[in-house]
Amino acid sequence: MDAQSQWTGLDATRLERIGEHLERNYIGPGKIAGCQVGVARHGHLAYFKSFGQMDLARGKPTADDTIYRIYSMTKPITSVAFMMLVEEGRVALDEPVHKYIPEWKNLGVFQAGTLPKFLTRPPARPMLIVDLLRHTSGLTYGFQMRSNVDAAYRELKIGEFEKYGTLQSMIDGLAKMPLEFSPGEAWNYSVSTDVIGYLIGKISGMPFEQFLKQRILDPLGMNDTDFFVPADKAHRFAACYSADPQGGMTFHATNRKGGLTLQDDPITSSFLTPPSFISGGGGLCSTTADYLTFCRALLHGGELGGVRLIGPKTLALMTANHLPGGRDLPEMSRSLFSEAAYNGIGFGLGFSVTMNPAQTLIPGSAGEYAWGGAATTSFWIDPAEELIAIFMTQVLPSSAYPVRRELRTMVYAAITDSNL
């Protein structure tokens, strides 16, 4: 056994299967242009490799410091930032959202109609802060393509990836929208974490992006994580592709046999300039190394290198299942799209949480928490195994290929000294 395997309890030969699998099934057939995998265990980096190309048109190979659009992997960072304010006593999880957004006090629940004329009924109870963090708020995403409310979001460009408008214009637009359901009655993936970002700015008294930079990114040394890619780093920015033949951001890709369409050119991308809409739900760009730093802080109980983000008890609260009645996503979800598989999975405050590994039909541990991004990026943290795994690529939608499940299986297959 080599020294690295001895430190990490991960079989190096088995880890090498990951690269072989990605090259054979994704890079070679042209399903993915390039990708990166990082695995750490017991405080040591066990595997960090880059594959394929970050930009097909320019023939640029994926580099270890490639910058990716992490989309919804922004959500855990935003959620941790908000819980820092909770720890300071500046806001509580059981407070009504309308305490901070008065114009939302009389939001109704959709009954019938289309924008601008909706028939609504009063909710059974007000929307609470905790509803935003666990996606039980009654809000939605326009790309769900499921209801008249989704359609109204699209019409007003609420929470769009194109970063239309500002956080304030999003809040104003949502004041005109009915809720999909009464808060707490269901789970629906939504702009809720963008609202959390707005609240961070309002409660802290500083712009949301400044709060993240001062309280999380700079202290941890996450120097390549931001809401845009500055000019001096643009050469490290990956192209983003779509598995959809039309090159759109559809979440129902039909072309799954290979072949990529350029979706966002790194030379002309909107991510090259500071956005007007600072999306706490999906706006950040980052690197594998930076996100690994964030994950290490979480695995270490909310602290890394003397920098404490949150206390371990707060993190334990965040990574518990918060779905009402202890239910799981199959019981609660109305969402047509999510960054998590459903079976055996609950939801905490910013993360999916594994409740029953057997129901997921892949190896894992109860208490494992995770999330992913629209361009197929993903991470998970397994406290029981002291394990972190990160996958970075740039192909939409994240539902196009089962690569996340495959990676989980292969990483867990490499463990030789399980703590279970």
C-alpha positions, 0 to 999 in steps of 0.5 A: 500500500502506498503512503497516500492510500495509507493516509486516506484509506482509499485504494489508488488503483480503484480511484484510477478507474474514475479517469478511465471511466470518464475518458471511455464513456464521456470525454471520448464519445464527446458527451463532455468536453472536459472535467475535473475530479477532486477527492479528499479523505481524512484531511488528505487529498487522495485524487485530483485530476483534470480531463479533456478540454476546457474549450473545444473551439480553441483546443485548450486542455482542462487545467487544474486551475480552470474556472467553472460556472458553479450555478446552484453550488452557490446555494450552500455558500449563500446558506452558510452566509445567512446562518452566520447572521442567525448565529449573531442573533440578527435573524431567526429561522422561525420569523415570517419573511414579510418581517423583512419584505413587507410587500410580501405580507399578503402573498396568496396561493395560486388557484387559477389564472395567468399573469397579470390576473391570478385567482388566489387564496390565503396561505395556511400560514405565512412564509417563514425564513426556514421555508426559503432555506429548505425550498418549502416557500411556495416559490418556483423557477421559471424553467420548471415549465410546470405551471402558470406561475412558472410561466409568469416567472419566465414572462417577468424574467424572475431568477433567470440565468441571464442575470436579468435585473437586480435583487430588488427587481426580483423581490418586486416581481415576486410581490406580484406572483402567487405562491405555488402552494401554501408554505411548508406543504410541499418542496419545490426547487426555486429562487428561494436562495436568491431571496436569502441573498437579498435578505443577507444584504438587507440584514447585514447592511452591506451588499450581498456580494461584499458580505460573501467576500468579507466573511467567507471568500477572502478569509478562506482564501477562495480567491478564484470564487466570485460572481464574475471572472476578471480580465486577468483570469479570463484565460482560465474560464471554461466554455459551457456546452449544452447536451441539447441540440438547440444549445439552450438551457433546457432541462429535458435534453433529447440528444444524450448520445453525444455531441455538444452545442456551445452554450456560453463562449468564455470569450463573450460570456456575461460572466466576464463582467460584474452582473446587476443581478447578484444571484445567491442561488446560482451566480458564482464561478469557482475552481475545484480547489476553492470549493474544496476549501469551502467543503473542508471548512464544513467537514471540519465543523465550520472552521478551517485554518483558524477561520470559523464560518459557523459553529458545529452545532449550527452546521449540524442543524443545517445538515439535518433533514428539515422537511416537515414531518421528517418526510423525504423528497419523494413524499414532498416534491412537486419539482420537475427539476432538482440537483438531487436524486429523490429516493432516500434523500431529504433536505436541510438548510441549503443541502440535500441530506441522505436519510436512507442510503439503501433507498438511493441504491448507491453506496453512501452514509446517512448524514451525507450532504450534497448539492450540484449545479446546472452545468453538471458540477456537484459535490458531496460531504460524508462526515461518517467517512471524513470524505469530500468529493467534487466534480466539475464540468460544463454541460447543461442540463445536469440531468443529461447523464448519470455521471454523478451517480457513477462517480459516487459508486466509484469513489465509495468503491475505493474506500478500504477502511470504512468507519461503518 
